[in-house]
Amino acid sequence: VEVAHSFGIPVEAELGKIPDAATGINWEDYYTKVDEAERFVAETGVDLLAISAGVMHGVTGIEPQPLDIARIQAIRSVTGIPLVLHGASGIPADQIAAAIEAGVHKFNADTDLRHAFRRGIEEVWSQGDRQFEEAVAAGRDLMVAATVDKLREYGCAGRSAVPA
């Protein structure tokens, strides 16, 4: 943290464990503990903290675990820094809104974006023999559209401090 800060670079750390979507999950084994988050942030000086509060890596057909909004609020209260949710793919919009209200400032939703990219490639390949570049371009276009949708859902579209 000291080295990164000396160069003006913010540091994000992750505390807690994020389960794989394909496993049976005992959520209490994975959640970030409030007292540990408080101590970790105080001792390290990180700028953002990724926490585990009901997220998982990957998306399956199982009903998603509701986010532990009270835990998010408590961690934000004791740390005072922006929180992050890794594994945010598949979280319903109302849960995203509640997490933002509770103190989450950043969401990582890689699986949703990869699924959009794959869908574009598969749509091109299903049409028969096509060039690789055409399939990748279609995947990229769907991934860009999915990214824009996520930016809107997360409430950050149109909020850049940098003029267009």
N, C-alpha and C positions, 0 to 999 in steps of 0.2 A: 504494500500500500504506500509506504514511504517513497519508494522509487517511482511508482506510477504517478503519485501526486507531485513529485518534483518536476515532472514533465507536463503537469496539468491534465493528466489522464485520470478519469474517474474509475473506481474499481467496483465491480459487482462480484459478490460471493453467493454461494448457495449453502443453506443450512437445512438439514432434514434430508429425507430420502424421497425420491419420486418413484413409485412402483411402475412396473411394466403393465400395460393394460391386459395382458394375457394371463396374469397371475391372480390367484386368490389373494385378496387384500385384507389384512387386519390394519385398518387405517391408523389406529393409535401407534403402531410400530413405525409409521412413516411421517406423521405430522411433525412439523417444527415446533419445538417447545418454547414457550414465551420467555421463560427465564434464561434459557440458553441463547436465544436471539439477542436479548438485552445484553448479556455478558459478551457475546461474540462481537457485536457492533462496538461496544465500549472499548474492548481490548484491541480490535483490529483497525477501527476507523474507516471501514468500507463505506462506500457512498450509496450503494443499492444492495438490497438483500433479497435473493430468491428464496422463497419459502415453500414448504409443502403444507398444503391446506385442503387437500381433496383433489389434486391434479394427478394425472398419470401420463406416462409416455405412450404414444400411440392412440389410436381410436378403434374401438371394437363395437360390436352391436349391443354391448351391455349398457344398461342405464347408467349414466355418469353419476358419480358420487356428488352430492351437493357440496359446494365449497363451504368450508368452515369460516363463515364471515366473522363470527365473534373472535376467532383465533387471529384472523387477519387484522381486525381492529386492535386487538390487544398487543400484537407484535408491533404494529405501526405506532401505537401509543408509547410503548417502552423504548423503541429504537429511534423514533423521530426521523427516519430516513425513508425514501421511496422503496416500496416493495415490488417484487417481480414474481410472476408465476411462470415457471417453465412447465411444459406439458399442457398448455392451455387449449389445445385442439379439442373440439367437440364440446366445450363448455357452453351451455345455453346462454343466450343474450342477457336474460335477466340476472343470471349469476355473474356475468362479466360486469354488468352495471353495478351490482352490489359490491363486487370486489374493488372496482374503481372508487366507489364511495368510501370503502373501508381503508383505502390507502395503497392499492396496487397502481403502479404507474407504467408498468411494462409487462407485456404478455409475449411469450414465445409459443407460436402455433405452427411449428414446422410440419407436422403431419398433415394438417389441412392443406398447406401449400403444396406439399409433395403429392398429395392425392389429386389436386387440380392439375399439376404438371403431368402426372401419369395419365390422367383422363384425356388430356390433349393428345399425347403420343398415341394412346390406344385408339382414339377416334380416327387418326390419320392412318395408322396401320390397318385398321379394319376395312379401309377402302381399297385394299390391295397393295400392290407393289408401289411404294413411295420412297422418295429420297429421305435419308436420315435428317437432313437439315429442315425439311418440311415438317416432319414429326416433332422435332425439337422446338421449332418456331411455334407450332400449335400448342405444345405443352407450356412454353414460356408465356404465350398470350393468356392462357387460362390461369397460370400461376400469378401473373400480374393482376388480372381481374380479381382473383381471390385475395391478393394482398390489399388491393384497394378496398374491397369489402371489409376485410379485417380492420383496416385503418378507420373506416367509418364506424364499425361496430365498437371499436375501442375509444371512439370519441376524439381521435387525434387528426382526422382529415381536415385540412384547411387551417391548421394551427401552427404551421411552421413559422419560426421567427425569421427565416431567411426569405427575402422577397423572391417571388417567382420570376 
